[in-house]
Amino acid sequence: MDRKEFISRIKSSRGDIGIKQIAVTVAVIVVIGAAVTIITGNGGLLSKWINQIWDMFIDYIKNTVGGTGGS
């Protein structure tokens, strides 16, 4: 490949990434960021779910062993 052919190929090459692909990528990042914020944010869903599961688990153990139950 000579120099002219090389320069011609570089000039004619087009990237695969267009505006739509960039917009979709940004939208996906925003949605993931929103989900992470909702789940792990201040008093988020994840901590509430973990506390509920933990309380149910402890209550089950207390009731199974013969304790008074409740937390």
N, C-alpha and C positions, 0 to 999 in steps of 0.2 A: 504494500500500500504506500503510495507516494504522499507527499505533503499535501497536495491539492485535494486528493481524495479524502485524506484524513480531516482536513478543514471542512470539506463539504459535508462529511458525515456528522461532524460536531454541530454545524449550523442547522442541519436538517433534523437532528434528534429532538424529540419532544419528550418531556417528562410525563410519567403516568399519573402524577398527582395533579388533580384539578381543584377548582374551587369547591365542587360538591364533595369530593373526598375529604378536603380539609374541614368543611362545615360538618360533615358527619362525624369526623374524628373529634372535633371540639364538642359536639353535642353529646357524644358518648362519654367524654371526660367529665362534662358537667353533670350528667346523670349519675355517673359513678361517684363523683364528689358529693352530690346531694344525698345519695343513699348512705354513704359512709358517715356523713354529718348527722343524718337522722338516727342511724343505728348507734353511733358512738358518741354523739354530742352530749352536752351537759344534761344528765338525767335521761339519756337516750334510751331507745327501746331495748338495746342489748342488755344494759345493766338491769333494767326492770325485768326482762325475761329471765335473766340469770337469778335474780333475787326470788322471783316467783317459783322457779324450779327448785332452788335450794330450800326454800321454805316448805314446799310440798314434800321434798325428799326427807327433810328432818322430821316433819310431822308423821310421815309414813313410818320412819324408823322408830319414833317414840311410840306410836300406836301398836306397831308390831312387837316391840319389846315389852310393852305393857306400861309405858309411861303415861303421864297425864295428857299428853298431846298439846297442841298449840305451841306458839312460839313467843 
